[in-house]
């Protein structure tokens, strides 16, 4: 687990909205995560990119929150892509089948180009 409190910051790059996630994704992250996702979806970006490079821990509630973001993206026909997952969380995304519904990239350059 991480001692870093959760934060989510949105930035725009190459027509996409990147959400830089930091800290632990758990129940305490819900409000900030949903707020950042809503902000990212404004102005109809070509994709919303979730940056997990600074995420130290995701519990089952955090996975459920990510599933919720995926559902919101699909409902509004937005593309959701991911990068920066550790090997452990990459495996979790595969096991939970999240990887079947969002493209996972190794780094930001690949996510923005994809």
VMD Tcl script that draws the C-alpha trace (Angstrom):
set ca {
  {0.00 0.00 0.00}
  {0.97 3.60 -0.55}
  {1.01 6.46 1.93}
  {0.34 8.95 -0.87}
  {-3.22 10.33 -0.78}
  {-5.19 9.93 -3.99}
  {-5.25 12.74 -6.51}
  {-6.32 13.02 -10.13}
  {-5.30 15.86 -12.42}
  {-6.52 16.39 -15.96}
  {-4.37 17.76 -18.75}
  {-4.93 18.01 -22.49}
  {-2.44 16.66 -24.98}
  {-2.74 15.96 -28.70}
  {-6.53 16.19 -28.67}
  {-6.83 13.72 -25.81}
  {-7.55 14.21 -22.12}
  {-4.97 12.62 -19.83}
  {-5.89 11.94 -16.21}
  {-2.76 11.65 -14.08}
  {-3.63 9.39 -11.14}
  {-1.55 9.31 -7.95}
  {-1.73 7.36 -4.71}
  {-4.20 4.65 -3.77}
  {-7.36 3.96 -5.74}
  {-9.92 2.87 -3.16}
  {-13.28 4.08 -1.81}
  {-11.73 7.38 -0.76}
  {-10.79 8.09 -4.40}
  {-14.35 7.90 -5.76}
  {-15.31 11.57 -5.65}
  {-12.01 12.91 -7.02}
  {-11.83 10.21 -9.69}
  {-15.37 10.85 -10.93}
  {-14.81 14.61 -10.90}
  {-11.61 14.26 -12.95}
  {-13.34 11.92 -15.40}
  {-16.19 14.39 -15.88}
  {-13.72 17.22 -16.45}
  {-11.73 15.07 -18.90}
  {-14.85 14.30 -20.94}
  {-15.63 17.96 -21.58}
  {-14.87 19.25 -25.07}
  {-15.23 15.72 -26.52}
  {-11.59 14.56 -26.55}
  {-10.72 11.83 -29.05}
  {-9.82 9.62 -26.05}
  {-9.54 9.75 -22.28}
  {-6.20 8.40 -21.13}
  {-5.71 7.08 -17.59}
  {-2.11 7.39 -16.39}
  {-1.37 4.83 -13.65}
  {2.38 5.51 -13.38}
  {2.06 7.03 -9.89}
  {-0.58 4.63 -8.54}
  {0.79 2.49 -5.74}
  {-2.28 0.45 -4.83}
  {-5.70 -0.45 -6.22}
  {-8.10 -2.47 -4.08}
  {-11.29 -4.21 -5.18}
  {-13.31 -1.03 -4.69}
  {-10.78 0.78 -6.89}
  {-11.24 -1.84 -9.60}
  {-15.00 -1.30 -9.33}
  {-14.47 2.46 -9.74}
  {-12.45 1.84 -12.90}
  {-15.23 -0.42 -14.19}
  {-17.60 2.48 -13.51}
  {-15.43 4.82 -15.58}
  {-15.43 2.30 -18.39}
  {-19.23 2.12 -18.24}
  {-19.48 5.92 -18.35}
  {-17.09 6.06 -21.31}
  {-19.03 3.45 -23.22}
  {-22.33 5.20 -22.49}
  {-21.00 8.45 -23.96}
  {-19.09 6.66 -26.73}
  {-15.72 7.86 -25.50}
  {-12.56 5.83 -25.95}
  {-10.80 4.97 -22.69}
  {-7.14 3.92 -22.79}
  {-4.64 3.17 -20.05}
  {-0.89 3.27 -19.52}
  {1.61 2.93 -16.72}
  {0.22 -0.18 -15.03}
  {2.67 -2.28 -13.06}
  {3.00 -5.93 -14.06}
  {0.83 -6.86 -11.06}
  {-2.03 -4.56 -12.04}
  {-1.67 -5.46 -15.70}
  {-2.36 -9.05 -14.65}
  {-5.32 -7.90 -12.52}
  {-6.75 -6.02 -15.52}
  {-6.42 -9.22 -17.57}
  {-8.00 -11.44 -14.90}
  {-10.92 -9.05 -14.38}
  {-11.26 -8.70 -18.17}
  {-10.87 -4.92 -18.02}
  {-8.13 -5.41 -20.60}
  {-10.79 -6.73 -23.00}
  {-12.59 -3.37 -22.99}
  {-9.81 -0.81 -22.93}
  {-6.48 -0.64 -24.70}
  {-3.48 -0.81 -22.39}
  {-0.21 0.83 -23.43}
  {3.25 0.73 -21.87}
  {3.80 4.51 -21.87}
  {2.26 7.89 -22.62}
  {3.74 8.24 -26.10}
  {2.16 4.95 -27.19}
  {-1.18 5.82 -25.55}
  {-1.31 9.19 -27.32}
  {-0.32 7.67 -30.66}
  {-2.82 4.80 -30.38}
}
mol new
graphics top color blue
foreach p $ca { graphics top sphere $p radius 0.5 }
foreach p [lrange $ca 0 end-1] q [lrange $ca 1 end] { graphics top cylinder $p $q radius 0.2 }
display resetview
